[in-house]
């Protein structure tokens, strides 16, 4: 059945960052609108999807939420290969996690996909009394490295939808239709199922 | 035993978004495009219940009925074991020479009587060990008893005393994961449960500092605690599991062993399910995306608890090849559906449903043993050796191999 105007786009997105920075919580807040104080540790990676509409286009994010422990690093290429977007997450109350985030940025830059949309998220913004990394520090690092930056809180949902929306908005401009990790299809061939979001944690 | 939910689970209000389209509207649009006119099917009623190991479940009526059947079968299987006990003598399965691990290696030296017992035990274990007997049988067949007997009796308490109050990167990571290990299980989530889990993981991280703590071990150790009941017994099961039963290096730095397993698994998939393997490659689905978690948690995070324990029954008696056989069986059970999938997301959904909904252990194990077929531990050890150079090369290329890692010396 022909549809008018709207395009559907699928975009692979990977969440990277230190253990406990809040990758799974951000994904869960975005996909299901939920938050748990104790989010089960991710092993390997969890897979979730969520669809957003930006102007005339709907973007279906296929989110790979990866495990944060250092030794899982060697598995990461499998998840970021062919990704259209990456969110690198750190915990504003933990300076080690900020250092780790920088390493992820460097690694992704080395992969040399110039079209990759990269976001830096300083998570746990609700814990400002325990803050170790000032927002300005995150902001200036992001600017120097061509990422966009937001402080987020999966707990209060501050900036969570905004973060994904901003990525969705940057995608079509950043990436031609043929690029890997993203595909454009028209409505007639779209296979969007009846469930708008799935969670395979 | 269980009650139907009268109320729907709370529905989150759609987020108000700056860009105007709320999720509900989005769904309606998609439905319209797909020309769905009829009213949406109502969500099937969910039933709340606890499984054999007290995990809280919310399942469909069909699944609830399967879980009840499984509970009945577990009781029936208990009667079979007691009958064997009456016939063969109490603790007949505790003699080291009849464990399946002994098969292959010493066949020529086994007496006919012993051989018969070995086969009987293997068959019985494949049909399931009753939960009450698991601690005894596992300790015996896995080699945990033997390992423990070579250490001083006070080993575990001495180890705990020695590490008391010490802080390492491993202990910090363990502390971080305690509350994130089966957070909805009533006992694991209790103060006692978390304390016991902490002790065995911390003790193990000092026992083997090369492994230290690897995420995934938290789920494995928690299941061991639920089965073994006694903390010290669970500790020894963890030790024998990591040191003897599993292949080398599966939890060590860089997850070197895990990389090898993934390659071996892909090779087996190509041999056992060639058509599907090709198809999945065509749609760029790397099976490691899903199997990594299966191998690192030994299915504890993906299969229902009794199904996981049935896999572990075989794991402790016959060795780690069962992990490959079960992983293949999961693909086999959904072969047609997977073959028809056109996208990575669909494949993930099918495999997620196939594992999380595998409430009937016999259904899965029947496919594993009858359709996938048995493969010997030796053949997998051989295949692992073949794959090792490629993994070492790959990790070296990425600069992720620590020169001090003595991976080449791995024997299994």
Interface residues (C-beta under 8 A of the other chain):
Chain A: X1 X3 X10 X19 X20 X32 X33 X34 X36 X37 X38 X39 X40 X41 X42 X43 X44 X45 X47 X49 X51 X52 X53 X54 X58 X62 X64 X67 X68 X69 X71 X72 X73 X74 X75 X77 X78 X79 X82 X157 X161 X162 X165 X187 X190 X191 X192 X194 X196 X197 X198 X200
Chain B: X12 X13 X14 X15 X17 X18 X19 X20 X21 X23 X26 X27 X30 X31 X33 X34 X35 X36 X40 X173 X176 X177 X179 X180 X181 X182 X183 X214 X215 X216 X218 X219 X252 X253 X254 X255 X256 X258 X259 X284 X286 X288 X289 X290 X292 X293 X296 X297 X301 X342 X343 X344 X345 X346 X348 X349 X351 X352 X395 X398 X400
